[in-house]
Every structure is written in structure tokens, then in C-alpha cells.
Amino acid sequence: MASIGFSSLKTDAAALVDARGLKCPLPVLKVEKLMGGLPPGAELVALATDPMAKVDIPLFCQRHGHECVVTAEGEVLRFSIRKKT
């Protein structure tokens, strides 16, 4: 599993971006960097606490054709992303 940062939340995704505690624009920049190295169809989970990530990450995904589902686990936003094929 590729990982940026540390996480105590479990995930079955191939890649994890832990951007908890980081402020805009760092969460979306970390997602963009890791997505660039993943093959089409790969899954990535991003965790963030910055409220702007709820806007930035789905917009990034929409612009690049990736699927994105956002859920909240307490104060942590969880973005389940599948890279476009």
C-alpha cells in the first residue's frame, strides 16, 4: 500500500493520502501527486480535516474524470477515489 503520512483508519484501497491537519491546497496537491503514479482503475483513499478539501478534491476529480465519493467520519473527511480508465 502506498501511503503519505500516517493513518489509524482502515482502508482496502491500493493507495492512501493522509492529509489530516493540512490546510488548503495541500490535501488536493497530495492527491494529485499520488494519482499521477497510479494505473487507470486504481483506488485511492484520501483523509482530510480541512473543510475546503470537501470542495477541492471532488472538483479535481471531476475535472480529471475520476470517480469520487465523500463521507465523513467524525471530523475526518474520507474521499474514495477511482482513477479514470
ABEGO torsion letter per residue (X at the ends): XBBBEBBABBBABABBBBABGBBOAAAAAAAAAAAAABBBGBBBBBBBABAAAAAAAAAAAAAAGBBBBBBBBEABBBBBBBBBX
